Amino acid sequence: MNLDDIVSGKDTRTTVMIRNIPIKYSDDTLQIELKEFEGKYDCIYMPFDYENNGNKGYAFINLKSPYHVLL
C-alpha cells in the first residue's frame, strides 16, 4: 500500500486487515482497541474458530473513507 497514492486519491481502497489478534479477543474487545476509529468504520468481520473457542487471529475492517487508512 502506497500512502502517497491514498493522499493523491489514486488508491481508494477502504478495507484493511488486522493480523495477530489475540485468540481470546471478542468482537467487543476488538472494538475497545479500535476506540480511536469509532465512527470511522462501518463493518468489522472477525471470523470465529469453533474448535479453539476463539477468533482466528485476524479481522477485516471497512473504513468509511480511504483517508482513514492513513490514521
HUHUVEN-V537811 format. One record per backbone hydrogen bond with DSSP energy under -0.5 kcal/mol. CO is the residue of the C=O (numbers start at 1). NH is the residue of the N-H. E is the energy in kcal/mol with one decimal. If there is no record, write none. Layout:
CO/NH/E + CO/NH/E
This chain:
1/3/-0.7 + 2/5/-0.6 + 2/6/-1.2 + 3/7/-2.3 + 4/8/-2.3 + 5/9/-0.8 + 5/10/-1.5 + 5/11/-1.7 + 6/9/-0.6 + 10/12/-0.6 + 14/63/-2.8 + 16/61/-2.7 + 17/19/-0.5 + 18/59/-2.1 + 22/25/-2.1 + 23/55/-2.4 + 26/30/-2.2 + 27/31/-2.2 + 28/32/-1.8 + 29/33/-1.9 + 30/34/-1.5 + 32/35/-1.4 + 34/37/-2.3 + 35/38/-1.8 + 37/40/-2.9 + 40/64/-2.9 + 43/62/-2.5 + 45/60/-2.9 + 47/56/-1.7 + 48/50/-0.8 + 49/53/-0.8 + 49/54/-1.7 + 54/49/-3.9 + 57/20/-0.7 + 57/21/-2.2 + 59/18/-3.1 + 60/45/-2.9 + 61/16/-2.6 + 61/63/-0.7 + 62/42/-2.4 + 62/43/-1.0 + 65/68/-1.4 + 66/69/-1.2 + 67/70/-0.8 + 68/71/-1.0
